[in-house]
Amino acid sequence: MFGIINVAFNIFPRTVSFKYYMALNPKDNTIILSDPNTLKVYKIDPGNLEDPLSVLACNGEKAPSWDDGAGDEGLATEASCNMPKG
């Protein structure tokens, strides 16, 4: 069986200092990947060959230490995060 392999996300083992968390959404076969190094949560859509990677949550900025994570009712992609998981 032959197919096409597309790279949607690179993880460099020498620079990984945190655990990556992954989940599979069985409804649409997308993969959710949290990246503590970039402070973002990504959605990987293997069915979208043009642009398989999108940011699902977190803007890449570290949240202030006083932030309790309760949210401000804003968009998830505009939120600052500390060590996103899941």
N, CA, C and O atoms as a CHARMM CRD file, in Angstrom:
* protein
*
  344
    1    1 MET  N      0.84200  -1.16600   0.00000 PROA 1      0.00000
    2    1 MET  CA     0.00000   0.00000   0.00000 PROA 1      0.00000
    3    1 MET  C      0.89300   1.23600   0.00000 PROA 1      0.00000
    4    1 MET  O      1.85300   1.30900   0.76600 PROA 1      0.00000
    5    2 PHE  N      0.58700   2.18500  -0.83700 PROA 2      0.00000
    6    2 PHE  CA     1.34600   3.41600  -0.94000 PROA 2      0.00000
    7    2 PHE  C      0.46400   4.59900  -0.57300 PROA 2      0.00000
    8    2 PHE  O     -0.75200   4.56300  -0.75900 PROA 2      0.00000
    9    3 GLY  N      1.08600   5.64100  -0.05200 PROA 3      0.00000
   10    3 GLY  CA     0.33600   6.83000   0.32100 PROA 3      0.00000
   11    3 GLY  C      1.24000   8.04100   0.32800 PROA 3      0.00000
   12    3 GLY  O      2.40700   7.97400  -0.05600 PROA 3      0.00000
   13    4 ILE  N      0.68600   9.12900   0.76700 PROA 4      0.00000
   14    4 ILE  CA     1.41900  10.38700   0.84900 PROA 4      0.00000
   15    4 ILE  C      1.69300  10.69100   2.31200 PROA 4      0.00000
   16    4 ILE  O      0.80100  10.57200   3.15200 PROA 4      0.00000
   17    5 ILE  N      2.91200  11.08000   2.61700 PROA 5      0.00000
   18    5 ILE  CA     3.26700  11.46400   3.97500 PROA 5      0.00000
   19    5 ILE  C      3.52600  12.96200   3.98300 PROA 5      0.00000
   20    5 ILE  O      4.35600  13.46500   3.22600 PROA 5      0.00000
   21    6 ASN  N      2.81400  13.66200   4.84200 PROA 6      0.00000
   22    6 ASN  CA     2.99900  15.10300   5.00200 PROA 6      0.00000
   23    6 ASN  C      3.45800  15.38800   6.42300 PROA 6      0.00000
   24    6 ASN  O      2.91600  14.81600   7.36900 PROA 6      0.00000
   25    7 VAL  N      4.43000  16.24700   6.58900 PROA 7      0.00000
   26    7 VAL  CA     4.88700  16.65500   7.91000 PROA 7      0.00000
   27    7 VAL  C      4.10100  17.89600   8.30500 PROA 7      0.00000
   28    7 VAL  O      4.15100  18.92200   7.62700 PROA 7      0.00000
   29    8 ALA  N      3.37200  17.78700   9.41900 PROA 8      0.00000
   30    8 ALA  CA     2.58100  18.91800   9.88700 PROA 8      0.00000
   31    8 ALA  C      3.23700  19.59800  11.07300 PROA 8      0.00000
   32    8 ALA  O      2.97400  20.77100  11.34000 PROA 8      0.00000
   33    9 PHE  N      4.08200  18.87800  11.78200 PROA 9      0.00000
   34    9 PHE  CA     4.65700  19.41700  13.00700 PROA 9      0.00000
   35    9 PHE  C      5.95700  18.69800  13.29400 PROA 9      0.00000
   36    9 PHE  O      5.98500  17.46700  13.29000 PROA 9      0.00000
   37   10 ASN  N      7.02900  19.42100  13.54200 PROA 10     0.00000
   38   10 ASN  CA     8.31500  18.82600  13.88600 PROA 10     0.00000
   39   10 ASN  C      8.57000  18.96900  15.37800 PROA 10     0.00000
   40   10 ASN  O      8.37800  20.04200  15.95000 PROA 10     0.00000
   41   11 ILE  N      9.00400  17.88000  16.00200 PROA 11     0.00000
   42   11 ILE  CA     9.45300  17.90700  17.38600 PROA 11     0.00000
   43   11 ILE  C     10.90800  17.48200  17.36400 PROA 11     0.00000
   44   11 ILE  O     11.23500  16.38500  16.91300 PROA 11     0.00000
   45   12 PHE  N     11.77000  18.34000  17.84400 PROA 12     0.00000
   46   12 PHE  CA    13.19200  18.04500  17.82800 PROA 12     0.00000
   47   12 PHE  C     13.59400  17.45300  19.17600 PROA 12     0.00000
   48   12 PHE  O     13.60500  18.17200  20.17600 PROA 12     0.00000
   49   13 PRO  N     13.92700  16.15600  19.23000 PROA 13     0.00000
   50   13 PRO  CA    14.20400  15.46600  20.50100 PROA 13     0.00000
   51   13 PRO  C     15.28000  16.12900  21.36100 PROA 13     0.00000
   52   13 PRO  O     15.21800  16.05000  22.58800 PROA 13     0.00000
   53   14 ARG  N     16.24200  16.76600  20.75200 PROA 14     0.00000
   54   14 ARG  CA    17.31100  17.37800  21.54700 PROA 14     0.00000
   55   14 ARG  C     16.85100  18.63900  22.26500 PROA 14     0.00000
   56   14 ARG  O     17.47500  19.06300  23.23800 PROA 14     0.00000
   57   15 THR  N     15.76600  19.24100  21.79400 PROA 15     0.00000
   58   15 THR  CA    15.29700  20.47100  22.41700 PROA 15     0.00000
   59   15 THR  C     14.06100  20.25400  23.28400 PROA 15     0.00000
   60   15 THR  O     13.57000  21.20200  23.89700 PROA 15     0.00000
   61   16 VAL  N     13.55700  19.04600  23.34500 PROA 16     0.00000
   62   16 VAL  CA    12.35000  18.77300  24.12100 PROA 16     0.00000
   63   16 VAL  C     12.71800  18.68100  25.60000 PROA 16     0.00000
   64   16 VAL  O     13.49100  17.81400  26.00700 PROA 16     0.00000
   65   17 SER  N     12.15900  19.57600  26.38600 PROA 17     0.00000
   66   17 SER  CA    12.40300  19.54000  27.82200 PROA 17     0.00000
   67   17 SER  C     11.11500  19.30400  28.61200 PROA 17     0.00000
   68   17 SER  O     11.14100  19.22300  29.84000 PROA 17     0.00000
   69   18 PHE  N      9.99200  19.19400  27.90600 PROA 18     0.00000
   70   18 PHE  CA     8.71400  18.96100  28.54400 PROA 18     0.00000
   71   18 PHE  C      7.99100  17.84000  27.82100 PROA 18     0.00000
   72   18 PHE  O      8.33700  17.48600  26.69400 PROA 18     0.00000
   73   19 LYS  N      6.97800  17.28400  28.48400 PROA 19     0.00000
   74   19 LYS  CA     6.14500  16.27200  27.84200 PROA 19     0.00000
   75   19 LYS  C      5.18300  16.93600  26.86600 PROA 19     0.00000
   76   19 LYS  O      4.66800  18.02400  27.12200 PROA 19     0.00000
   77   20 TYR  N      4.95400  16.27100  25.76000 PROA 20     0.00000
   78   20 TYR  CA     3.93000  16.69100  24.81100 PROA 20     0.00000
   79   20 TYR  C      2.70800  15.80700  25.06400 PROA 20     0.00000
   80   20 TYR  O      2.84900  14.60400  25.28100 PROA 20     0.00000
   81   21 TYR  N      1.53600  16.38500  25.03700 PROA 21     0.00000
   82   21 TYR  CA     0.30400  15.63200  25.23800 PROA 21     0.00000
   83   21 TYR  C     -0.46100  15.61600  23.92900 PROA 21     0.00000
   84   21 TYR  O     -0.61100  16.64400  23.26700 PROA 21     0.00000
   85   22 MET  N     -0.94500  14.43000  23.56300 PROA 22     0.00000
   86   22 MET  CA    -1.67900  14.27300  22.31300 PROA 22     0.00000
   87   22 MET  C     -3.00600  13.58900  22.58400 PROA 22     0.00000
   88   22 MET  O     -3.12600  12.76500  23.49000 PROA 22     0.00000
   89   23 ALA  N     -3.99000  13.94300  21.78900 PROA 23     0.00000
   90   23 ALA  CA    -5.30500  13.30800  21.85300 PROA 23     0.00000
   91   23 ALA  C     -5.84600  13.19400  20.43700 PROA 23     0.00000
   92   23 ALA  O     -5.55100  14.02800  19.58100 PROA 23     0.00000
   93   24 LEU  N     -6.62200  12.17800  20.20100 PROA 24     0.00000
   94   24 LEU  CA    -7.25100  11.96500  18.89800 PROA 24     0.00000
   95   24 LEU  C     -8.74000  12.22800  19.03200 PROA 24     0.00000
   96   24 LEU  O     -9.39800  11.68200  19.91800 PROA 24     0.00000
   97   25 ASN  N     -9.26700  13.06600  18.15200 PROA 25     0.00000
   98   25 ASN  CA   -10.70000  13.32300  18.12200 PROA 25     0.00000
   99   25 ASN  C    -11.32300  12.31400  17.15500 PROA 25     0.00000
  100   25 ASN  O    -11.15100  12.44300  15.94300 PROA 25     0.00000
  101   26 PRO  N    -12.03800  11.32100  17.66600 PROA 26     0.00000
  102   26 PRO  CA   -12.59500  10.28500  16.79500 PROA 26     0.00000
  103   26 PRO  C    -13.70500  10.78300  15.86500 PROA 26     0.00000
  104   26 PRO  O    -14.02500  10.11700  14.88000 PROA 26     0.00000
  105   27 LYS  N    -14.29700  11.94600  16.16300 PROA 27     0.00000
  106   27 LYS  CA   -15.36600  12.46600  15.31000 PROA 27     0.00000
  107   27 LYS  C    -14.84400  12.93400  13.95800 PROA 27     0.00000
  108   27 LYS  O    -15.46800  12.69000  12.92500 PROA 27     0.00000
  109   28 ASP  N    -13.67900  13.61800  13.97100 PROA 28     0.00000
  110   28 ASP  CA   -13.16400  14.14600  12.70100 PROA 28     0.00000
  111   28 ASP  C    -11.72000  13.71000  12.41600 PROA 28     0.00000
  112   28 ASP  O    -11.09400  14.19800  11.47500 PROA 28     0.00000
  113   29 ASN  N    -11.20100  12.79000  13.23200 PROA 29     0.00000
  114   29 ASN  CA    -9.84900  12.23900  13.06300 PROA 29     0.00000
  115   29 ASN  C     -8.75100  13.29100  13.11600 PROA 29     0.00000
  116   29 ASN  O     -7.70100  13.12000  12.49500 PROA 29     0.00000
  117   30 THR  N     -8.97800  14.36900  13.84500 PROA 30     0.00000
  118   30 THR  CA    -7.92500  15.35100  14.04100 PROA 30     0.00000
  119   30 THR  C     -7.12800  14.98900  15.29000 PROA 30     0.00000
  120   30 THR  O     -7.60100  14.25800  16.15900 PROA 30     0.00000
  121   31 ILE  N     -5.91700  15.51500  15.35900 PROA 31     0.00000
  122   31 ILE  CA    -5.03800  15.27200  16.49700 PROA 31     0.00000
  123   31 ILE  C     -4.86600  16.59800  17.22500 PROA 31     0.00000
  124   31 ILE  O     -4.62900  17.63200  16.60100 PROA 31     0.00000
  125   32 ILE  N     -4.98800  16.56100  18.54300 PROA 32     0.00000
  126   32 ILE  CA    -4.76900  17.73600  19.36800 PROA 32     0.00000
  127   32 ILE  C     -3.42500  17.53300  20.06300 PROA 32     0.00000
  128   32 ILE  O     -3.20200  16.50800  20.70700 PROA 32     0.00000
  129   33 LEU  N     -2.53100  18.51200  19.93000 PROA 33     0.00000
  130   33 LEU  CA    -1.18700  18.40600  20.48400 PROA 33     0.00000
  131   33 LEU  C     -0.87700  19.65700  21.29600 PROA 33     0.00000
  132   33 LEU  O     -0.93900  20.77200  20.77900 PROA 33     0.00000
  133   34 SER  N     -0.54200  19.46800  22.57000 PROA 34     0.00000
  134   34 SER  CA    -0.11800  20.60500  23.37500 PROA 34     0.00000
  135   34 SER  C      1.39600  20.68100  23.34900 PROA 34     0.00000
  136   34 SER  O      2.08200  19.66900  23.48700 PROA 34     0.00000
  137   35 ASP  N      1.91200  21.88600  23.17000 PROA 35     0.00000
  138   35 ASP  CA     3.34700  22.09900  23.06900 PROA 35     0.00000
  139   35 ASP  C      3.78000  23.09500  24.14400 PROA 35     0.00000
  140   35 ASP  O      3.60300  24.30200  23.97600 PROA 35     0.00000
  141   36 PRO  N      4.34600  22.59900  25.25000 PROA 36     0.00000
  142   36 PRO  CA     4.76500  23.50500  26.31700 PROA 36     0.00000
  143   36 PRO  C      5.92000  24.42000  25.91000 PROA 36     0.00000
  144   36 PRO  O      6.10600  25.47200  26.52200 PROA 36     0.00000
  145   37 ASN  N      6.68700  24.05200  24.90700 PROA 37     0.00000
  146   37 ASN  CA     7.79700  24.90300  24.47200 PROA 37     0.00000
  147   37 ASN  C      7.31000  26.16300  23.75700 PROA 37     0.00000
  148   37 ASN  O      7.87700  27.23800  23.95300 PROA 37     0.00000
  149   38 THR  N      6.27200  26.04500  22.93600 PROA 38     0.00000
  150   38 THR  CA     5.73600  27.22300  22.24300 PROA 38     0.00000
  151   38 THR  C      4.55000  27.83600  22.97700 PROA 38     0.00000
  152   38 THR  O      4.03700  28.87800  22.57300 PROA 38     0.00000
  153   39 LEU  N      4.11200  27.18500  24.06400 PROA 39     0.00000
  154   39 LEU  CA     2.95400  27.62600  24.84500 PROA 39     0.00000
  155   39 LEU  C      1.70600  27.73500  23.97600 PROA 39     0.00000
  156   39 LEU  O      0.97300  28.72100  24.04300 PROA 39     0.00000
  157   40 LYS  N      1.47400  26.69700  23.15100 PROA 40     0.00000
  158   40 LYS  CA     0.29400  26.65600  22.29200 PROA 40     0.00000
  159   40 LYS  C     -0.29100  25.24700  22.25900 PROA 40     0.00000
  160   40 LYS  O      0.39900  24.26500  22.53400 PROA 40     0.00000
  161   41 VAL  N     -1.57500  25.16800  21.91800 PROA 41     0.00000
  162   41 VAL  CA    -2.25100  23.89400  21.68200 PROA 41     0.00000
  163   41 VAL  C     -2.62800  23.88700  20.20700 PROA 41     0.00000
  164   41 VAL  O     -3.29000  24.80400  19.71900 PROA 41     0.00000
  165   42 TYR  N     -2.20400  22.85100  19.50800 PROA 42     0.00000
  166   42 TYR  CA    -2.40300  22.76400  18.06200 PROA 42     0.00000
  167   42 TYR  C     -3.44500  21.71300  17.70000 PROA 42     0.00000
  168   42 TYR  O     -3.63900  20.73000  18.41500 PROA 42     0.00000
  169   43 LYS  N     -4.09800  21.94300  16.58900 PROA 43     0.00000
  170   43 LYS  CA    -4.99400  20.96400  15.98300 PROA 43     0.00000
  171   43 LYS  C     -4.35100  20.55900  14.66200 PROA 43     0.00000
  172   43 LYS  O     -4.05700  21.40300  13.81600 PROA 43     0.00000
  173   44 ILE  N     -4.13900  19.26100  14.49800 PROA 44     0.00000
  174   44 ILE  CA    -3.55700  18.73800  13.26500 PROA 44     0.00000
  175   44 ILE  C     -4.64200  17.97500  12.52700 PROA 44     0.00000
  176   44 ILE  O     -5.20700  17.01400  13.05000 PROA 44     0.00000
  177   45 ASP  N     -4.92700  18.40800  11.31300 PROA 45     0.00000
  178   45 ASP  CA    -5.96900  17.78500  10.49700 PROA 45     0.00000
  179   45 ASP  C     -5.31300  17.05300   9.33100 PROA 45     0.00000
  180   45 ASP  O     -4.94800  17.68000   8.33700 PROA 45     0.00000
  181   46 PRO  N     -5.16000  15.72500   9.44300 PROA 46     0.00000
  182   46 PRO  CA    -4.51900  14.97500   8.37000 PROA 46     0.00000
  183   46 PRO  C     -5.28000  15.01800   7.05100 PROA 46     0.00000
  184   46 PRO  O     -4.70300  14.73800   6.00000 PROA 46     0.00000
  185   47 GLY  N     -6.54800  15.35800   7.08900 PROA 47     0.00000
  186   47 GLY  CA    -7.34800  15.43200   5.87700 PROA 47     0.00000
  187   47 GLY  C     -7.18200  16.73500   5.12200 PROA 47     0.00000
  188   47 GLY  O     -7.61700  16.84800   3.97600 PROA 47     0.00000
  189   48 ASN  N     -6.56500  17.71000   5.74400 PROA 48     0.00000
  190   48 ASN  CA    -6.36000  19.01300   5.11900 PROA 48     0.00000
  191   48 ASN  C     -4.91800  19.08500   4.62500 PROA 48     0.00000
  192   48 ASN  O     -4.02400  19.45200   5.38800 PROA 48     0.00000
  193   49 LEU  N     -4.68400  18.75000   3.39000 PROA 49     0.00000
  194   49 LEU  CA    -3.33200  18.69300   2.85300 PROA 49     0.00000
  195   49 LEU  C     -2.72500  20.07100   2.60800 PROA 49     0.00000
  196   49 LEU  O     -1.50200  20.20700   2.57900 PROA 49     0.00000
  197   50 GLU  N     -3.55500  21.08700   2.43500 PROA 50     0.00000
  198   50 GLU  CA    -3.05500  22.43700   2.17000 PROA 50     0.00000
  199   50 GLU  C     -2.49900  23.09200   3.43900 PROA 50     0.00000
  200   50 GLU  O     -1.43100  23.70300   3.40600 PROA 50     0.00000
  201   51 ASP  N     -3.21500  22.96400   4.54400 PROA 51     0.00000
  202   51 ASP  CA    -2.82100  23.61700   5.79300 PROA 51     0.00000
  203   51 ASP  C     -3.27900  22.76000   6.97200 PROA 51     0.00000
  204   51 ASP  O     -4.29100  23.07300   7.60000 PROA 51     0.00000
  205   52 PRO  N     -2.54600  21.67500   7.28600 PROA 52     0.00000
  206   52 PRO  CA    -3.01200  20.72200   8.30200 PROA 52     0.00000
  207   52 PRO  C     -2.85300  21.20300   9.74200 PROA 52     0.00000
  208   52 PRO  O     -3.43900  20.60400  10.64400 PROA 52     0.00000
  209   53 LEU  N     -2.08100  22.26200   9.99000 PROA 53     0.00000
  210   53 LEU  CA    -1.79100  22.69600  11.35200 PROA 53     0.00000
  211   53 LEU  C     -2.44700  24.03400  11.65100 PROA 53     0.00000
  212   53 LEU  O     -2.28900  24.99500  10.89800 PROA 53     0.00000
  213   54 SER  N     -3.19000  24.09200  12.76500 PROA 54     0.00000
  214   54 SER  CA    -3.77600  25.35200  13.19900 PROA 54     0.00000
  215   54 SER  C     -3.66800  25.44100  14.71900 PROA 54     0.00000
  216   54 SER  O     -3.59800  24.42500  15.41100 PROA 54     0.00000
  217   55 VAL  N     -3.65800  26.66200  15.22100 PROA 55     0.00000
  218   55 VAL  CA    -3.60000  26.87700  16.66500 PROA 55     0.00000
  219   55 VAL  C     -5.02200  26.78200  17.20500 PROA 55     0.00000
  220   55 VAL  O     -5.92800  27.47200  16.73700 PROA 55     0.00000
  221   56 LEU  N     -5.19900  25.92100  18.18900 PROA 56     0.00000
  222   56 LEU  CA    -6.51000  25.70600  18.79200 PROA 56     0.00000
  223   56 LEU  C     -6.68400  26.59000  20.03200 PROA 56     0.00000
  224   56 LEU  O     -7.77000  27.10700  20.29100 PROA 56     0.00000
  225   57 ALA  N     -5.59900  26.75300  20.79000 PROA 57     0.00000
  226   57 ALA  CA    -5.65600  27.55900  22.01200 PROA 57     0.00000
  227   57 ALA  C     -4.27500  28.08300  22.36200 PROA 57     0.00000
  228   57 ALA  O     -3.26300  27.48300  22.00200 PROA 57     0.00000
  229   58 CYS  N     -4.24100  29.18200  23.05200 PROA 58     0.00000
  230   58 CYS  CA    -3.04400  29.84500  23.58800 PROA 58     0.00000
  231   58 CYS  C     -2.33700  30.65800  22.50500 PROA 58     0.00000
  232   58 CYS  O     -2.24200  30.24900  21.34800 PROA 58     0.00000
  233   59 ASN  N     -1.84300  31.82900  22.92700 PROA 59     0.00000
  234   59 ASN  CA    -1.21900  32.75100  21.97600 PROA 59     0.00000
  235   59 ASN  C      0.30600  32.70400  21.98500 PROA 59     0.00000
  236   59 ASN  O      0.94700  33.48100  21.27600 PROA 59     0.00000
  237   60 GLY  N      0.89100  31.81600  22.76600 PROA 60     0.00000
  238   60 GLY  CA     2.34300  31.69500  22.81600 PROA 60     0.00000
  239   60 GLY  C      2.98700  32.54900  23.88600 PROA 60     0.00000
  240   60 GLY  O      4.20400  32.50200  24.06300 PROA 60     0.00000
  241   61 GLU  N      2.19400  33.33000  24.60300 PROA 61     0.00000
  242   61 GLU  CA     2.71100  34.15700  25.68800 PROA 61     0.00000
  243   61 GLU  C      2.44500  33.48300  27.02200 PROA 61     0.00000
  244   61 GLU  O      1.37900  32.90700  27.23600 PROA 61     0.00000
  245   62 LYS  N      3.42100  33.55700  27.91400 PROA 62     0.00000
  246   62 LYS  CA     3.26300  32.95800  29.23300 PROA 62     0.00000
  247   62 LYS  C      2.30000  33.79500  30.07200 PROA 62     0.00000
  248   62 LYS  O      2.38100  35.02300  30.09700 PROA 62     0.00000
  249   63 ALA  N      1.39400  33.11000  30.75400 PROA 63     0.00000
  250   63 ALA  CA     0.42400  33.79800  31.60800 PROA 63     0.00000
  251   63 ALA  C      1.12700  34.33500  32.85000 PROA 63     0.00000
  252   63 ALA  O      2.09200  33.73500  33.32300 PROA 63     0.00000
  253   64 PRO  N      0.65300  35.45900  33.38000 PROA 64     0.00000
  254   64 PRO  CA     1.24600  35.99600  34.61400 PROA 64     0.00000
  255   64 PRO  C      1.10400  34.99700  35.76500 PROA 64     0.00000
  256   64 PRO  O      0.17700  34.18700  35.77900 PROA 64     0.00000
  257   65 SER  N      2.01200  35.05900  36.71100 PROA 65     0.00000
  258   65 SER  CA     1.99300  34.10600  37.82500 PROA 65     0.00000
  259   65 SER  C      0.73200  34.23600  38.67400 PROA 65     0.00000
  260   65 SER  O      0.32800  33.26900  39.31900 PROA 65     0.00000
  261   66 TRP  N      0.11200  35.39500  38.68600 PROA 66     0.00000
  262   66 TRP  CA    -1.09800  35.58900  39.47400 PROA 66     0.00000
  263   66 TRP  C     -2.35000  35.07900  38.76300 PROA 66     0.00000
  264   66 TRP  O     -3.42200  35.03500  39.36600 PROA 66     0.00000
  265   67 ASP  N     -2.23600  34.69900  37.51200 PROA 67     0.00000
  266   67 ASP  CA    -3.38800  34.24200  36.72700 PROA 67     0.00000
  267   67 ASP  C     -3.84100  32.88300  37.22700 PROA 67     0.00000
  268   67 ASP  O     -3.05500  31.93600  37.25000 PROA 67     0.00000
  269   68 ASP  N     -5.10200  32.77600  37.62700 PROA 68     0.00000
  270   68 ASP  CA    -5.61000  31.50600  38.15000 PROA 68     0.00000
  271   68 ASP  C     -6.15600  30.58800  37.06900 PROA 68     0.00000
  272   68 ASP  O     -6.61200  29.48800  37.37900 PROA 68     0.00000
  273   69 GLY  N     -6.12300  31.00500  35.81500 PROA 69     0.00000
  274   69 GLY  CA    -6.56800  30.16200  34.71400 PROA 69     0.00000
  275   69 GLY  C     -8.06800  30.09000  34.54100 PROA 69     0.00000
  276   69 GLY  O     -8.56200  29.24600  33.79300 PROA 69     0.00000
  277   70 ALA  N     -8.80400  30.95700  35.21800 PROA 70     0.00000
  278   70 ALA  CA   -10.26100  30.90600  35.15200 PROA 70     0.00000
  279   70 ALA  C    -10.80900  31.42700  33.84100 PROA 70     0.00000
  280   70 ALA  O    -11.93200  31.08900  33.46500 PROA 70     0.00000
  281   71 GLY  N    -10.03400  32.24900  33.13100 PROA 71     0.00000
  282   71 GLY  CA   -10.49600  32.76700  31.85300 PROA 71     0.00000
  283   71 GLY  C    -11.16900  34.10800  31.97300 PROA 71     0.00000
  284   71 GLY  O    -11.59500  34.51900  33.05200 PROA 71     0.00000
  285   72 ASP  N    -11.25700  34.77900  30.85000 PROA 72     0.00000
  286   72 ASP  CA   -11.87500  36.10600  30.82100 PROA 72     0.00000
  287   72 ASP  C    -13.00000  36.17200  29.79800 PROA 72     0.00000
  288   72 ASP  O    -13.44000  37.25700  29.41700 PROA 72     0.00000
  289   73 GLU  N    -13.45800  35.01700  29.36000 PROA 73     0.00000
  290   73 GLU  CA   -14.52200  34.87800  28.36700 PROA 73     0.00000
  291   73 GLU  C    -14.07500  35.30100  26.97200 PROA 73     0.00000
  292   73 GLU  O    -14.91100  35.49400  26.08900 PROA 73     0.00000
  293   74 GLY  N    -12.75100  35.44900  26.75800 PROA 74     0.00000
  294   74 GLY  CA   -12.22300  35.77700  25.44800 PROA 74     0.00000
  295   74 GLY  C    -11.98500  34.51700  24.62600 PROA 74     0.00000
  296   74 GLY  O    -12.29500  33.41200  25.07000 PROA 74     0.00000
  297   75 LEU  N    -11.43700  34.68600  23.43300 PROA 75     0.00000
  298   75 LEU  CA   -11.14800  33.55100  22.56700 PROA 75     0.00000
  299   75 LEU  C     -9.99000  32.73000  23.13000 PROA 75     0.00000
  300   75 LEU  O     -9.05000  33.28300  23.70000 PROA 75     0.00000
  301   76 ALA  N    -10.06000  31.42900  22.97200 PROA 76     0.00000
  302   76 ALA  CA    -9.01300  30.53500  23.46100 PROA 76     0.00000
  303   76 ALA  C     -7.67500  30.80500  22.75500 PROA 76     0.00000
  304   76 ALA  O     -6.61500  30.64200  23.35900 PROA 76     0.00000
  305   77 THR  N     -7.72000  31.21300  21.48900 PROA 77     0.00000
  306   77 THR  CA    -6.49000  31.47800  20.74700 PROA 77     0.00000
  307   77 THR  C     -5.81800  32.78400  21.18100 PROA 77     0.00000
  308   77 THR  O     -4.66700  33.02700  20.81800 PROA 77     0.00000
  309   78 GLU  N     -6.50900  33.62100  21.94500 PROA 78     0.00000
  310   78 GLU  CA    -5.94100  34.87500  22.42400 PROA 78     0.00000
  311   78 GLU  C     -5.47400  34.76600  23.86300 PROA 78     0.00000
  312   78 GLU  O     -4.95100  35.73700  24.41000 PROA 78     0.00000
  313   79 ALA  N     -5.64700  33.61900  24.48500 PROA 79     0.00000
  314   79 ALA  CA    -5.29500  33.43000  25.88500 PROA 79     0.00000
  315   79 ALA  C     -3.81300  33.16200  26.05400 PROA 79     0.00000
  316   79 ALA  O     -3.18900  32.50400  25.22200 PROA 79     0.00000
  317   80 SER  N     -3.25500  33.68000  27.14500 PROA 80     0.00000
  318   80 SER  CA    -1.89100  33.30600  27.50300 PROA 80     0.00000
  319   80 SER  C     -1.98000  32.05100  28.36300 PROA 80     0.00000
  320   80 SER  O     -2.94700  31.86600  29.10200 PROA 80     0.00000
  321   81 CYS  N     -0.97700  31.19500  28.26700 PROA 81     0.00000
  322   81 CYS  CA    -1.03300  29.89200  28.93800 PROA 81     0.00000
  323   81 CYS  C      0.27200  29.59200  29.66200 PROA 81     0.00000
  324   81 CYS  O      1.33200  30.10400  29.30300 PROA 81     0.00000
  325   82 ASN  N      0.17600  28.77300  30.66100 PROA 82     0.00000
  326   82 ASN  CA     1.33400  28.21600  31.34200 PROA 82     0.00000
  327   82 ASN  C      1.29000  26.69600  31.18800 PROA 82     0.00000
  328   82 ASN  O      0.36900  26.04700  31.68600 PROA 82     0.00000
  329   83 MET  N      2.26800  26.13500  30.50900 PROA 83     0.00000
  330   83 MET  CA     2.37900  24.68500  30.36800 PROA 83     0.00000
  331   83 MET  C      1.07800  24.03100  29.89100 PROA 83     0.00000
  332   83 MET  O      0.49100  23.24600  30.63500 PROA 83     0.00000
  333   84 PRO  N      0.61400  24.32900  28.67900 PROA 84     0.00000
  334   84 PRO  CA    -0.64100  23.72900  28.21300 PROA 84     0.00000
  335   84 PRO  C     -0.54600  22.21400  28.14000 PROA 84     0.00000
  336   84 PRO  O      0.47900  21.65900  27.74300 PROA 84     0.00000
  337   85 LYS  N     -1.62200  21.55900  28.52700 PROA 85     0.00000
  338   85 LYS  CA    -1.69500  20.09700  28.49100 PROA 85     0.00000
  339   85 LYS  C     -3.04500  19.68600  27.92700 PROA 85     0.00000
  340   85 LYS  O     -4.07800  20.27400  28.24600 PROA 85     0.00000
  341   86 GLY  N     -3.01300  18.67700  27.09300 PROA 86     0.00000
  342   86 GLY  CA    -4.24600  18.11200  26.58400 PROA 86     0.00000
  343   86 GLY  C     -4.77100  18.74700  25.33900 PROA 86     0.00000
  344   86 GLY  O     -5.81300  18.33700  24.82900 PROA 86     0.00000
